[in-house]
Amino acid sequence: MRLRKKPWGDNELNTNDRFIHKPEENKGKWKEIFGNDNPIHIEIGTGKGQFLTTMSLLNPNINYIAIERQTNVIVSALKKGREKGVGENIVFFIADVKELLNYFEPEEIDRIYINFCDPWPNKKKWAKRRLTHKNFLNLYEALFTNGGEVFFKTDNRLLFEFSLNEFADKGWRLHNISLDLHNSDFEGNVKTEYEEKFSGIGMPIYRLEGYYKK
């Protein structure tokens, strides 16, 4: 479904200093952009931005990059960040996940968040589109500094089972696996907008942490 263009969107893109217009020019220079050597965490598919803007406020000693491929969605994330008063430890840019190596040098990233990505139909021909497919895991491995982490949440049981198998087949270590996050002992969870909606009607949320070591 095509989203209607927000009339204030262009102004948000042009005036919000947290938006990176040409992220490819910062490839290999992200620590310079942030002005420190703090860890860099990215979210792929940041949506309306509730998750990562909250994380940036809770963790000022971590740098965050919010990546979203839809312009009409990222403007909402930028607006939310501005209204919440985010600091200089978060930036936003528009990109497709398949092109991440155009924006980052190998070993620039410490952690990747993937929250409620498209599960795609449960047929073999669609598997390669899932963001936890082994081909994407290969991409993430190239971005990590010595080793790295993927923190993944979904409300789709079949996607979660698929993801567990993909991480395991690649030799990643798995921790904090939850089949019902909001009825577990896990502490420190930050909800996305989507998560609030569906956990509020009793749908289980699945979560895992995948660790890769070079």
Sequence and secondary structure as in RCSB ss.txt:
>XXXX:A:sequence
MRLRKKPWGDNELNTNDRFIHKPEENKGKWKEIFGNDNPIHIEIGTGKGQFLTTMSLLNPNINYIAIERQTNVIV
SALKKGREKGVGENIVFFIADVKELLNYFEPEEIDRIYINFCDPWPNKKKWAKRRLTHKNFLNLYEALFTNGGEV
FFKTDNRLLFEFSLNEFADKGWRLHNISLDLHNSDFEGNVKTEYEEKFSGIGMPIYRLEGYYKK
>XXXX:A:secstr
      TTHHHHHHH TTB S GGGGTT HHHHHTS   EEEEES TTSHHHHHHHHH TTSEEEEEES HHHHH
HHHHHHHHHT  TTEEEEE  GGGGGGT  TT EEEEEEES     SSGGGGGGSTTSHHHHHHHHHHEEEEEEE
EEEES HHHHHHHHHHHHHTT EEEEEESSGGGSS       HHHHHHHTTT   EEEEEEEE 
